Each structure stands twice: as structure tokens, then as C-alpha cells.
């Protein structure tokens, strides 16, 4: 494995870059869509049931199926892989943000109202800050999933370390397989560690003391 990486450094680094580009872009797009949608769902009663239903159904659909459905829509290459990762990443962020906001203690909200805060002030100064740890837990889950699932891009011609895994399986080449699988696992662990640090830093001091 190490010998292969050292002798194919340029190709390997290109695949790592493709892997990271796909993961980061999918995660950013998912956050940009999921967080506002979750906030909106907590303010509009009619959207509550729809959000939870979509979230629960979406979690049961395999990512490879989403990738397959995306190919007829956007063609092969980077686009269907991005679509599949985006849809998969949206779900944990959406559900965690929604549940986090709805789960803020009723007495805390009533106390904020008693202090004269408007509903918007309660949302942005009370509910959102208290929801940050739960929200970031969803982002953390989505990020780790995205790193792992980015390997599926190889099935749509989208590159990433999945190319090495696919080639290793087809050619029954252990070095190729490990050159794709091991770095992917390491990336997933590093992302999980990084997101854990961000989650700790972003958690309000009051919640840290309560823990």
C-alpha cells in the first residue's frame, strides 16, 4: 500500500483532493439548506410533520440508490456524487437542528418571554445558542458519513479515493484496495476528531458547566 502511494504520489494526491472537495462542498451545501429549513419548520406548524417524515424516509434509502437515481438527472461524474452526498448530509443536520430547537426547555422560553424578548429574539438569543451542540452533532455525523460515502463517486466516474478501492476490487489487488480504503478511514477519523473539537469550542460555557 505505502509503496503504491509513494510511486503514484501525483495521482494519489489528486484523488485525495477530489475526495475532500466533494465532501466539503456537499457538507457546506447541506448546512446552507438544512439549518434554515429546520428553523423554518419550528416556526411553521404545517412543516413539522413533513420535515420528520422526509428525514425518516431519507435515512432508509441507501446512498448507492440515491447515486443511481441522480445519474439520469445530472449525468455522470462529480455532479451525481455531489447530489447523493448532499442529500445524505442534509438529513442528520436537518433532524438534529429541528429536534434541538424544539427540545429547548419550555421554562427557559417562558423566562425569556417574561424578560420582554420577542419570538425572534428568543430564537436567536436563546434557542439557537442552546441548540448549537445538538446541531453540530448532526454536522459531525454528516461530515463523517460524507467522507465515507464519497468513495461511491467512483461508481459514477467522479474520482475520489473510491477509484482505488474499485480498481483494487476489480483487479484483486490488495495494495490498490488498501491505498484507497485506509486513507479514507484515516480521513473519517480526522474529520470526526476535528468536528468534536469544534463542537466542544462552540458549546456555550453554561452548558459545559451543567455537564
Buried (B, 14 or more C-beta within 10 A) or exposed (E): BEEBBEEBEEEBEBBBEBBBBBBBBBBEBBBEBBBEBBBEBBEEEEBBEEBBEBBEEBEEEEBEEBBBBBBEEBEEBBBBBBBBBBBBBBBBBBBBBBBBBEEBEEEEBEEBBEEEBEEEEBBEEBBBBBBBBBBBBBBBBBBBBBBBBBBBBBBBBBBBBBBBBBBBEEEEBEBBBBBBBBBBBEBBEEBBEEBEEBBEEEBEEEEEEEE
